[in-house]
Amino acid sequence: MTAIVQHGYGGVEVVSIGTAAVPVAGPAEVRVRVAAVSPDSGTVHLMTGDPLVVRAVIGLRTPRQPIIGLAFAGVVESVGAQVEGFVVGDRVAGTAPAAFAEYVVAKPAKLARIPDTVSMTDAASLPVSAGTALQAVRDSARVQPGQSVLIIGAGGGVGSFMTQLAAAAGARVTGVASAAKSEFVRSLGAERVIDYRVTPNPADWGLFDVIIDAADGRALHVLRQALAERGTLVIVGADQSGGPLLRGADRQLRAMMLDPWARHRLTAVVQRENCADLATLLDMLAQGTLRAAIDDVAPLDGALALIDRLAHQQVSGKAVIRVSDER
Ligand SMILES: NC(=O)c1ccc[n+]([C@@H]2O[C@H](COP(=O)([O-])OP(=O)(O)OC[C@H]3O[C@@H](n4cnc5c(N)ncnc54)[C@H](OP(=O)(O)O)[C@@H]3O)[C@@H](O)[C@H]2O)c1
């Protein structure tokens, strides 16, 4: 089968379109014929091997699993004997290692059925980025109607979903993004957009009940200058922050350690992929209360250019790679 494979760590030059054996599903797994996949910043972290802790987990010199990717949508092609709840022909979205290929093997707990009215392209954009956004807005920030919420990195994959989810929860949303993504962020429901290059100091942004940072990477005490009394700061991540070993995880750990002594609530998101959240998000797409804000859809032979755009933060919202013509 055709697959996107990685040989070493670095820029997009370490990735190529290659071939691999069709994976075999175990008795508790399903095999899915992949229609669409969606890269995210995690794909880029694994490609670059940055932070270094990634390499300790997936392979020191080169990844042990050569096929990249996690988020996919497709059609169930075979079902293991112990699997309940899925049958051959089901349209599903989910996460599984080695997803960027014509076939992927997945566990039922990481899959959800796609409603008939939702396209494979839209469904593929959800599992990682929208899943993280839902857990950030609903579980970590616990956004309430009427609250003022600041989303930093609102023009990115996670941020585009967080902006919509916070607005849908009844919050007044301000997004932080580059000027190029300002109109896009407004279209997602932000009342106001701050260009971090024009107004770089968080003390000048106003005061917010909730701040969710998926991009800025500044020290917690700097971001807290924009936090109202008893406000909540949620750290999702930031690619430029921290040292080479941990990057954004460094601030997540600090937030959780400092929380018991701080007057603000300080917390972090560590996404847990699960079928219930994915089903919630797919249902929201079907109901029209959430949209997959997709900037670019590339065929398989355009995948590397698209991943390169993502690595350079040039994508507004999400990008999707079409693996087959399945709708
Ligand atoms: N904790 C978790 O479980 C979890 C899960 C998923 C992702 N993450 C992390 O969350 C972060 C965002 O992920 P993503 O997939 O959304 O990445 P992404 O799609 O690359 O989006 C990041 C966005 O941040 C913007 N940005 C860069 N510097 C900024 C700044 N100083 N202020 C405001 N915006 C800025 C970029 O565009 P512009 O500069 O053009 O605005 C880009 O749109 C990454 O660090 C990722 O590792 C964590």
The ligand as an ORCA input file, in Angstrom:
! r2SCAN-3c Opt
* xyz 0 1
  N      -1.523     19.442     25.372
  C      -1.949     18.692     24.380
  O      -2.498     17.604     24.570
  C      -1.788     19.222     22.983
  C      -2.527     18.667     21.933
  C      -2.386     19.232     20.650
  C      -1.504     20.293     20.447
  N      -0.770     20.762     21.494
  C       0.156     21.906     21.316
  O      -0.620     23.048     21.083
  C       0.098     23.943     20.233
  C      -0.797     24.339     19.071
  O      -1.071     23.191     18.283
  P      -1.785     23.340     16.866
  O      -1.912     21.968     16.332
  O      -2.982     24.194     16.979
  O      -0.643     24.115     16.046
  P      -0.792     25.003     14.731
  O      -1.929     24.505     13.917
  O       0.562     25.073     14.153
  O      -1.218     26.422     15.275
  C      -0.382     27.252     16.039
  C      -0.815     28.689     15.736
  O      -0.149     29.601     16.612
  C       0.039     30.840     15.914
  N       1.065     31.576     16.651
  C       2.416     31.429     16.612
  N       2.987     32.253     17.521
  C       1.985     32.893     18.151
  C       1.923     33.851     19.204
  N       3.028     34.313     19.800
  N       0.710     34.279     19.625
  C      -0.420     33.839     19.047
  N      -0.434     32.929     18.040
  C       0.759     32.481     17.601
  C       0.372     30.404     14.502
  O      -0.014     31.255     13.455
  P       0.103     32.858     13.398
  O       1.445     33.173     14.000
  O       0.021     33.152     11.929
  O      -1.058     33.424     14.169
  C      -0.493     29.142     14.332
  O      -1.716     29.467     13.710
  C       1.374     23.213     19.829
  O       2.430     23.645     20.633
  C       1.072     21.762     20.126
  O       2.234     21.029     20.410
  C      -0.896     20.261     22.745
*
